[in-house]
Amino acid sequence: MNFSFTEEQEDLRGLARKILDGEADPWPALCDAGLVGIALPEAAGGGGFGMMELGVVLEEIGRHVAPVPLLATAIAGRALARAGVSLEGIADGSTLATFAIHDPAGADVRHPAAAGERVGVPHGMAADRLVVTAPDGLYCVDADATGVRREPATATNGEAQARVAFDDGVPMTRLGGQDAIDALWDDVRAAYAATMAGVLDAAVRITASYISEREQFGRPIATFQGATMRLADAYIDVQAASATAWSAIWRLSEGVPASDELAIAAFWACDAGHRVAHACQHLHGGMGVDTDYPIHRYFLWAKAIELALGGATPNLLQIDVEAGV
């Protein structure tokens, strides 16, 4: 069994890392490099790849905690592509799209109770097009259409969001029924799981470096058994979150049923993400809350992704439902 990435996937990882390492504002460079549309059809100006390749890029974004709208635009763009709707401007980043799936009551995103309002819409104020769930299916809405009202909001990690309300009669393009909602949620879970894998990997590496250099009682923190055992547990959690994420993403990319695996990946992203973020924060002591030091950003990103996925328990319960337990 081969668990390695292909040469093309490794090249994409290297390209994304080079851009994110070298650019203070990486979004224009990510657009110019074609990474925004990497998982969109070639006919629409995309790269013609799938979720594996997009996941590789998103994992690097997670490692760099880069606040760019790539995840939102790429996932919304895939929903539009499946419906055969025009993707003009999306692949090159000149048109921003996003998904609006969470309602204020916190209902199951796959079975929304109403279409009137959505919260936590990633990059919703800057978006040109909104992919919106409704009780009877999935729709595309022009963000500037009459009857669409947007209010700025901020995610836990500081990323720009929006609260969006839709008046009756807002013009909408239907993208599909329940199958379209399910496919969008599959992509969302896969994308956030890949991003979380990058966030947690970087957080543990930063923490390992810190406790190797930081001294207490005349010796590095890393020489104390309690500290090393806690970081070792965090490392195991990172590997579990990564393995379940890539297992689910591979199945999704290959067209193999992946509902259980995506729920498992989302559970590990939330559950392990919570433990790892707290462990890394605690091992930094007072530096963990110093906003001039980077580790607090990883804590906030882990929490933001956990919230976007709905938390560990709902995903765990979903595994039981999908398994027929």
Long-range contacts (C-beta under 8 A, 24 or more apart in sequence): 3-246, 5-52, 5-56, 8-49, 8-53, 9-52, 9-53, 9-56, 12-38, 12-49, 12-53, 12-56, 12-57, 13-56, 13-57, 13-59, 13-60, 16-56, 16-57, 16-60, 16-61, 17-60, 17-63, 17-64, 20-60, 20-61, 20-63, 20-64, 20-66, 21-64, 26-64, 26-66, 26-68, 27-68, 27-69, 27-70, 27-93, 28-93, 30-68, 30-70, 30-93, 31-92, 31-93, 31-94, 34-91, 34-92, 35-70, 36-70, 36-73, 36-74, 36-90, 36-91, 36-92, 36-93, 37-74, 37-77, 37-87, 37-90, 37-91, 37-92, 37-93, 38-74, 39-74, 39-77, 39-78, 40-74, 40-77, 40-78, 40-81, 40-87, 40-90, 40-91, 41-81, 41-87, 44-81, 44-86, 44-87, 44-88, 44-90, 44-91, 45-87, 45-91, 45-92, 46-77, 46-81, 46-87, 46-91, 47-91, 50-252, 50-253, 51-187, 51-190, 51-191, 51-249, 51-252, 51-253, 52-249, 52-250, 52-253, 54-191, 54-194, 55-190, 55-191, 55-194, 55-245, 55-246, 55-249, 56-194, 58-191, 58-194, 58-195, 58-198, 59-194, 59-195, 59-197, 59-198, 59-201, 60-198, 61-195, 61-198, 62-194, 62-195, 62-196, 62-197, 62-198, 62-199, 62-200, 62-201, 62-202, 62-301, 63-198, 63-199, 63-201, 63-202, 64-198, 64-202, 65-157, 65-199, 65-202, 65-294, 65-297, 65-298, 65-301, 67-157, 67-158, 67-159, 67-160, 69-96, 69-98, 69-122, 69-123, 69-126, 69-127, 71-122, 71-191, 71-192, 71-195, 72-96, 72-97, 72-98, 72-99, 72-122, 72-123, 72-127, 73-97, 73-98, 73-123, 74-191, 75-99, 75-184, 75-187, 75-188, 75-191, 76-129, 76-130, 76-131, 78-187, 79-131, 79-138, 79-175, 79-180, 79-183, 79-184, 79-187, 80-129, 80-131, 80-140, 80-175, 82-175, 82-176, 82-180, 82-183, 83-138, 83-140, 83-174, 83-175, 83-176, 83-180, 85-140, 85-173, 85-175, 89-128, 90-129, 95-128, 95-129, 96-123, 96-126, 96-127, 96-128, 96-129, 97-127, 97-128, 97-129, 97-130, 97-131, 98-122, 98-123, 98-124, 98-127, 98-129, 98-130, 98-131, 99-130, 99-131, 99-132, 99-184, 99-188, 100-124, 100-130, 100-131, 100-132, 100-133, 100-164, 101-132, 101-133, 101-184, 101-185, 101-188, 102-308, 108-314, 109-133, 109-181, 109-185, 109-188, 109-310, 110-178, 110-181, 110-182, 110-185, 111-135, 115-139, 115-166, 116-165, 116-166, 117-163, 117-164, 117-165, 117-166, 118-163, 118-164, 118-166, 119-153, 119-161, 119-163, 119-164, 120-153, 120-155, 120-161, 120-163, 120-307, 120-308, 121-161, 121-162, 121-163, 121-164, 122-155, 122-159, 122-160, 122-161, 122-308, 123-159, 123-160, 123-161, 123-162, 124-150, 124-153, 124-160, 124-161, 124-162, 124-163, 124-164, 125-150, 125-152, 125-160, 125-161, 125-162, 126-160, 127-162, 130-164, 131-175, 131-184, 132-164, 132-166, 132-172, 133-181, 133-184, 136-177, 137-174, 137-175, 137-176, 137-177, 137-178, 137-180, 137-181, 138-174, 138-175, 138-176, 138-177, 138-180, 138-181, 138-184, 139-172, 139-173, 139-174, 139-175, 140-172, 140-173, 140-175, 141-166, 141-170, 141-171, 141-172, 141-173, 142-171, 145-170, 145-171, 146-170, 155-304, 156-300, 156-303, 156-304, 156-307, 157-297, 157-300, 157-301, 157-303, 157-304, 158-300, 159-304, 186-252, 186-258, 186-259, 186-262, 187-252, 188-308, 189-248, 189-262, 189-263, 189-265, 189-266, 189-309, 190-245, 190-248, 190-249, 190-252, 190-262, 190-265, 192-266, 192-269, 192-305, 192-308, 192-309, 193-241, 193-244, 193-245, 193-248, 193-249, 193-262, 193-265, 193-266, 193-268, 193-269, 193-309, 194-245, 194-246, 194-249, 195-305, 196-241, 196-245, 196-269, 196-273, 196-302, 196-305, 197-238, 197-241, 197-242, 197-245, 197-246, 197-269, 199-273, 199-298, 199-301, 199-302, 199-305, 200-234, 200-237, 200-238, 200-241, 200-242, 200-272, 200-273, 200-276, 200-277, 200-298, 200-302, 201-238, 201-242, 202-298, 203-276, 203-277, 203-280, 203-295, 203-298, 203-299, 203-302, 204-231, 204-234, 204-235, 204-238, 204-276, 204-280, 206-280, 206-294, 206-295, 206-298, 207-231, 207-234, 207-279, 207-280, 207-283, 207-284, 207-295, 210-283, 210-284, 210-287, 210-295, 211-283, 214-287, 221-283, 227-283, 230-279, 230-282, 230-283, 231-279, 231-283, 233-275, 233-279, 234-275, 234-276, 234-279, 234-280, 237-268, 237-272, 237-275, 237-276, 238-272, 238-276, 240-268, 240-272, 241-265, 241-268, 241-269, 241-272, 241-273, 241-276, 244-268, 245-269, 259-322, 260-319, 260-322, 260-323, 263-315, 263-316, 263-318, 263-319, 263-322, 264-315, 264-319, 266-309, 266-310, 266-315, 266-318, 267-312, 267-315, 267-316, 267-319, 269-305, 269-306, 269-309, 270-305, 270-306, 270-309, 270-310, 270-311, 270-312, 270-315, 271-312, 271-316, 273-302, 273-303, 273-305, 273-306, 274-302, 274-303, 274-306, 274-312, 276-302, 277-302, 277-303
